[in-house]
Amino acid sequence: MKLYRPIGTKELELIAKSGYKAFPPRLPDQPIFYPVMNVEYATEIAQNWNVKYNEDHKGYVTEFEVDDEWISRYEVHIVGASHHAELWVPAEELPEFNRHIIGKIQVIRTFS
């Protein structure tokens, strides 16, 4: 399954350190990892949230693939408009999530 994640520069630097193979652990106040189901939604977040609230005013959209069978354990949540679809992965399951990423995490859009 192809998924997307809007990120800021600090998270991008940590992804780069992994060789673009893993998302970094969540911070203590972030109990859920939220990959999104479509590039439109990821773009909205990167462009409207990351650019506005990150120190360097940059946002990125990443694209990556996760094993279909494994990812099917997570329910899709609609959190606004019909295209605001995301998965809720508990932070403690992120290391296993990362092991099921196929290939590399790619930056497909950049905003500032």
WOZI-V836172 format. One record per backbone hydrogen bond with DSSP energy under -0.5 kcal/mol. NH is the residue of the N-H (numbers start at 1). CO is the residue of the C=O. If there is no record, write none. Layout:
# WOZI-V836172
[[NH,CO] [NH,CO]]
This chain:
# WOZI-V836172
[[3,64] [4,36] [5,62] [7,60] [12,8] [13,9] [14,10] [15,11] [16,12] [17,13] [18,14] [18,15] [19,16] [20,15] [21,15] [30,27] [33,89] [35,33] [36,4] [37,85] [42,38] [43,39] [44,40] [45,41] [46,42] [47,43] [48,44] [49,45] [50,45] [51,46] [53,49] [54,50] [57,54] [59,111] [60,7] [61,109] [62,5] [62,60] [63,106] [64,3] [65,102] [66,1] [67,100] [71,67] [72,68] [73,70] [74,71] [77,86] [79,77] [79,84] [84,81] [85,83] [86,77] [87,35] [88,75] [89,33] [89,87] [90,88] [91,31] [93,90] [94,91] [97,93] [98,94] [99,95] [100,96] [100,97] [101,98] [102,65] [103,101] [105,20] [106,63] [108,61] [108,106] [109,61] [111,59]]
